[in-house]
Amino acid sequence: MHHQWLLLAACFWVIFMFMVASKFITLTFKDPDAYSAKQEFLFLTAMPDMGKSPGENRFPEELKPTGKMLLDSRLAQPLVYMERLELIRNVCREEALRNLSHTAVSKFVLDRIFVCDKHKILFCQTPKVGNTQWKKVLIVLNGAFPSIEEIPENVVHDHEKNGLPRLSSFSDAEIQKRLKTYFKFFIVRDPFERLISAFKDKFVHNPRFEPWYRHEIAPGIIRKYRRNRTETRGIQFEDFVRYLGDPNHRWLDLQFGDHIIHWVTYVELCAPCEITYSVIGHHETLEDDAPYILKEAGIDHLVSYPTIPPGITMYNKTKVELYFLGVSKRDIRRLYARFEGDFKLFGYQKPDFLLN
């Protein structure tokens, strides 16, 4: 009987200790600091190797932190933005894509990059990806206007009045200094959807009334690329696609001059394999990316990105299918061949629903 009481007491003691331990574990994981530490540890262990060799730098050399700063920076930067930069580095190393992913940092590229010296920011313009709003942000930061709301629309794209210097306006030494030390970013979107936006904006709506698109560029494309010579309608999307997919399109591009920036590849505009950017934003996730970019650039307390209308940044597959409905598979494949570098560098899925 004595042994039975001892056994029963031991069981009660084990149960009591188990309850205390369970309570302690629960409290530990409910504690904000403890949870944060647990979350950070998981974040570190979940970071993919990405095939890097030991000692190879994951960060732009000019942004490389040291010691504890390296640990803190890795923890603070969300994984998605690191993965975007890592993807670019990996694709840039693919020899098979070299002609589609590399370009010289020419005056054409430097003309696309706007400078904010006051806050050490470089922004590469990629038209038809919400760049007007980012220009407004930089105009305010440069001090030309006190707020985004006070910037006249006709001033935003007038580079003699908007107070936005281009990187090409500096000396070679000053250009290199800024490229090495400034915060650098640009925004991308699905390449085919961007082309649809460019076509609608320049040839259909033309809201800023730029008559040369309809009266000079469109006739040039029609003369060269329209198959049915008896067709008298204005430029059609299939004409536009045929022009863009032509491997010999450059001779016509030269005639169009800087107006072609609205449908030039991201590679040709911003040279992502030659310039080490700090952040790449995506139009489809701009609601998250815009605040992140402002925070990383250290300007989130000075200016806000303009309100984004609901649903406007979402990828619209139905619209893409509708626009490409009358375009031949051959022309779509040639178009993809030209923009393949943009698709792969920035992680956009190959549009098999159009190609096959």
N, C-alpha and C positions, 0 to 999 in steps of 0.2 A: 504493500500500500504506500509506503514511504517513497519507493522508487517511482510509482505512478504520479505522485504529487510533484516530485522533482522533474519528471518528464513534462508534465503539464505546465509547470512554471517556466521551464526552458522554452517550450513552444510559445507561450505568451511573450516571453522576452524577445524571441526572434521576430515575432509579428510586430511588436512595438518598435524594435530597431528598424525594421523594414519600412514602417509608416514614417518614422522620423527621416530616414534616408530619402524616401520618395518626396516628402515635403520639401526637403532641402534642394533636391534636384529640380523640382518644379519652380521654387523661388529663384534658383540660379538662372534658369532659362527665361523667367519673366523679367529679370532685372535688365534694364535697357543697356547698361554697359556690358554685361555678360553676353547678351544677345548680339550686340555689335561686334564684340570680339569673335564670337562664334561665326558670325556672318563673314567677317573679314578673313578668317582662316579658311572657310569654305571657298571664298572668292579666289584666294591665292592658289589653293590646291586645284581649283577647277580651270585655271588658266591653261590653255593648250600650248604645247611645245612649238607648234607651227613649223617644225622642221628646222629650227635655228641651230646653228652650231654653237658650242660653248663659247661664251664670251662675246657673241655677236650682239650688237646694240639693238634693242627693241625700239628705242626712242630717237627722235631727231637729235643730232649731236649738239645743236645749240640749246636744246631743251633738256638735255640729259642731267637729271639730278644725281646727287651723291648721298651715300650713307643712309640715314633714316629718311631723308627726303625721297629717295628712290622708292622705298617701301610705301611711304604715305601717298606718293603720286600714283603708284600702281593701284592702291586701294581706292583712291578717290576717283579715278577715271573709270567710268562704266565700261564694261567689257566690249560692248557693241562698237564703240568708237575706236578702241584698240584693234579690234578685229578688222575694221574697215581699212585702217592704215597698214595692217599686216597683209591683208589681201592685195593691196596695191603693190607692196614690196615684192610679194611672191609673183604676181603677174608680170611685173617689170623685169623679173629675172628669166621669164620664159622666152627663149630665143625664137621660137616659132611665131610669137606675137610681137616681135621687136618693132617691125614696121608700123604696127597698129598702136603701140603703147609708148613709143619714144618720139620726141620732137625736140628740136633745138630751142633754147631759151632765146628766141629772136626778139626783135622789136615788136613784132606782132603779138607775142605773148606778153611782153612787158607793158604794152599798151592796154592790155586787158586787166592789169593789176592796179588797184587803187590803194593809195597810201594814207594812213592816219599816223603821222609822226608823233602827235601828242600822246597817243596811247600805244604806239608801236604795234600797229595792225596792218596787215596786207590782205586785201580781199580780191580774189580773182573773179571777174565777171563771167558768168555762164548764162547767156540770154535765155529767156523763156523758163526760168526756174525761180521766179520771185525776186530777181535782182534789184528791181526798183526799190523794194522795201529796205534791202540791205544798204543800198546807196543812201537812202534817207537816214539810216542809222549813222553812217559814217559822216554824212554832211553835218549832222548835229554834233557829233564828237569833234569834228574839225572846227566847230565854232561859227560856221557860216550862218546858221539859224539856231534859235534857242530851243526849238522843239520840232518834232516830225510834222505835227499838224500845221505848222506855219510855213512849210516849204511849198512854194507854188509848183504844180505839176510840170509846168514848162521849164522849170529850172533844174529838175532832177537830172535830166539827160543833157543839159547844156554845160559842157565841161569848161566853159569860160566863166560861168557864173556859180557853179555849185560848190566850188572850193575843194574839189577832189583831185589832187595831183595824181598823175599816172606814174608808175615806177620807171617808165622809159624816160621821164623828164630829169632823172638824176644821172650823175656821172657813174662810170663803171664801178668805181670803188664804193660809192654810196649805195649802188644797187646791191652789190655783194654783201655789204654790211647789213642791209635791211633783210635780205633773203636769209641770212644766217641767224639773225637775232630777233626778228619780229614774229609775232603770232600770225600765222597764215591759214586762211581757210577759203573754201568755196563750196557751192551747193550743186548737187546733181539730181536728176530725176530719170525715170525710164527713158532711154534714148529715143524710142519710137514715139512715145507720147509727147516728148519735147518737140519732135519734128512736126507733129500734128498741130501743136500749139503755135509754132512758128508760122506754119502755113496759114492757119486761121487768122493770126494777128496781122501778118504782112500782106496777104493776098485777098482775104475775105472781109475782115472788119476794118483793118488799118485805122485804129482809133486816133492816132496822133497825126493822121493825114501826112503820110510820107509817099507822095505820088510816084516816086521813082520805082517803087516795088511793082505797081500795076502797069506803069507806062514804059518802063525800061527793062526791069529784070524779068517780069512775066513774059513779055514778047520774046525776049532772048531765049528763055527756056522753051517756049512753045515752038519757035523756029527750029531749034535743034532737036527736040525730043518728042514732039507730037507725032504719033504714028499715022493718024488719020488727017491728012492734009486738008480735007474738005470741012473738017470740024472748025466752027467759027466761035465756039464758046471761049470765055476767058480761061485762064490757067486752071487745070484740074489737078487733084492730088496725085494722080498717076503720072502726069507730066513731071511734077516735082520729084517724085520718087525715082523716076527714070534718070533724071538729071543727077540726083544725089548719088545714085548707085553706079554711075558711069565712072570707070577707073580713070578716064581722061577729063574729068570734070574741072580740073584746075585751070585750064585755059579760059573757061567761062568765069570761074571765080575771080580771076585777075581783072576781068572787065567790070565785075560787080563791086570790087574793092571791099572796104570794111563792112559793107552791108551784109556780107555773107556770114558774119559772126553769129547770126541767129540760128544757123544750122551747121556750123562747123563743129567737129567733134570736141569733146572735153579735153582730149589729149592735145589737140592743136591749140586750144584756147589757153590751157593752164599748165601744160607740161608736168603732169603729176609724177612722172618717173624721174624727172630732173630736179624738181623743186620738192623739198621735204615739207609737206603741209602739216599743220598742227592738228586740224580737225577737218573731216569731210562731212558735210551735212547732206541729208537726203530730203528732197521735197516731200516724199511720202510720209516722213516722220518729223516734219518741220515743227509741229507743236512741241515736241520734246527737244529737237535739235537746236532750235533758235535760243531758248533759255540756256542750254548747255554751252553753246558757243559764246554767248554774252558773258557767262560766268567764267569760262576758261580764259577769255580775253581780259578779264578783270574790269568789265565795264557794265555789269548787270545793275550796279547801283546808280549808274548815270543815265541809262537809256533803256527802253523796252522795245522789243520787236513789235510792230503794229499787229493789231488783232487779226487772227487768221479766221476767215469765215468757215463755218462747219462744213466738213466734207470736201473742201476745195482742193486739198492736197492728195486725196485718195486716188490710187491708180484705177483707171476706168477701162477695163478690158473690153467691154461692149463697144465703147467709143472707138478703140483701136481697131477692133474687128470691122466695124462699120466703115471706117476710112479706108482700110486696105481691101475692102470687098471687091473693088473693080481693078485691083492691081494684080498683074500676073505674078505667079510664083517665081519666075526667073528674075523679075525686077525686085521682088522682095528679098530674094536671096542675095542679089548683088548689093542691095542696100544694107543688109545685115553684115555682109563681108566688109563693108566700109566702116561700120560702127561696132564691129565685134570687140575691138579694144575697149570701148566705153562700157559695153555690157559686162565684160569680164573683170575689168579693173574695179568696178564699183558694185559688183555682186548682183547685177540684174539678170534674171532668168532668160535664157534664150527663148525667143517667141516661137516655139515649135508649132503652136496653133495657127501661125501664119505661114510658116515655112514648108510644112509637110501637107 
